């Protein structure tokens, strides 16, 4: 063992988008145990960068390297929730193989409820835990504080911090205080230099 | 029970238990209307098979599988595709009936339900599809629930998702085809549609939704079989009426 954290993700001058490029050229690395916060103005391409890592957006330039066999989980901005679904919170965690870790006590109280009968905030923190508590190597979280009141934001911070060393995590948020609370470093996509190297701020 | 009715009874029973469970998954995927499209195509193909002296239970799956392939090829989702399947099946059924020696009576039999004429071939097909469902649903179900709640997961992890999506389409098509040929078109559709609707309203979780839907399907089938025999009524409409009464009762209970 070298003691070096295991590299999970590397972007070299990556430009992502759909029919046309959206993001600036971006270079960064992420290792297991890190939580990388992505900040920046609306429309700068934070969510598009996550989509490119998840294979849902087009790479226009540069390269994206993921550790071979890397298991991904992603929380979209608006988690999918059918209007009617007799699926309990526990069953939702089960289909994501996310029952190995004991959930935070506030979340445990939701596990026997049907997911279509939870509030938007409760469903959001449940889906967040489903992404974090499984065997994922890399977790991508897109605006995880959407729909959340202060109490649920605190729960989200607790969830992201739980067993952090097991995985790497990329978090997109427009809430800078939240990013500072959960991230080991934060990159502002609006402040990327000509080289594509992102200026970052160490947080913890 | 009279020996004459034993084979029809045993032929319908596994379908009455399996179709509601498939209905739960179809409802979760917002695809319950597909069952009616598949049933219409199965009815048309079953009738075409009869014209070629094939048992309906052998002809019907060909139409249903063609429907499943059509749905999969078009990306599968959406009421427009299912509407086309219903119309194509309906038109083909009536045109085959009008242009073959079968006449409209056989077409009516297929649409209305002909359970009492079920043969050992129907019996074997029903138990075979029941066994297939039993063998595959525990593998398919968690993957289909995950795909519904986390649709980006399969792409992000480069999973061979077509295996469970197409696998479910094939299983549902086969089960609906065999049920259409054995129980009748609308009875097959009702078993997919109505117990799942009730289960989605009442069940506290997926496991119990499955048990409730299968229980309602089985109980409705038993009751309809007894009523149809006792009152000398056609089985298909009686089953649909019983399941509708169950739905009405569940709506009243919930209020």
Boltz contact constraints between the chains, C-beta under 6 A:
constraints:
  - contact:
      token1: [A, 54]
      token2: [B, 152]
      max_distance: 6.0
  - contact:
      token1: [A, 54]
      token2: [B, 156]
      max_distance: 6.0
  - contact:
      token1: [A, 55]
      token2: [B, 155]
      max_distance: 6.0
  - contact:
      token1: [A, 55]
      token2: [B, 156]
      max_distance: 6.0
  - contact:
      token1: [A, 56]
      token2: [B, 155]
      max_distance: 6.0
  - contact:
      token1: [A, 72]
      token2: [B, 156]
      max_distance: 6.0
  - contact:
      token1: [A, 72]
      token2: [B, 157]
      max_distance: 6.0
  - contact:
      token1: [A, 74]
      token2: [B, 152]
      max_distance: 6.0
  - contact:
      token1: [A, 74]
      token2: [B, 156]
      max_distance: 6.0
  - contact:
      token1: [A, 80]
      token2: [B, 149]
      max_distance: 6.0
  - contact:
      token1: [A, 80]
      token2: [B, 151]
      max_distance: 6.0
  - contact:
      token1: [A, 84]
      token2: [B, 200]
      max_distance: 6.0
  - contact:
      token1: [A, 86]
      token2: [B, 200]
      max_distance: 6.0
  - contact:
      token1: [A, 86]
      token2: [B, 203]
      max_distance: 6.0
  - contact:
      token1: [A, 86]
      token2: [B, 206]
      max_distance: 6.0
  - contact:
      token1: [A, 86]
      token2: [B, 209]
      max_distance: 6.0
  - contact:
      token1: [A, 87]
      token2: [B, 206]
      max_distance: 6.0
  - contact:
      token1: [A, 88]
      token2: [B, 205]
      max_distance: 6.0
  - contact:
      token1: [A, 91]
      token2: [B, 205]
      max_distance: 6.0
  - contact:
      token1: [A, 91]
      token2: [B, 206]
      max_distance: 6.0
  - contact:
      token1: [A, 95]
      token2: [B, 142]
      max_distance: 6.0
  - contact:
      token1: [A, 95]
      token2: [B, 145]
      max_distance: 6.0
  - contact:
      token1: [A, 95]
      token2: [B, 146]
      max_distance: 6.0
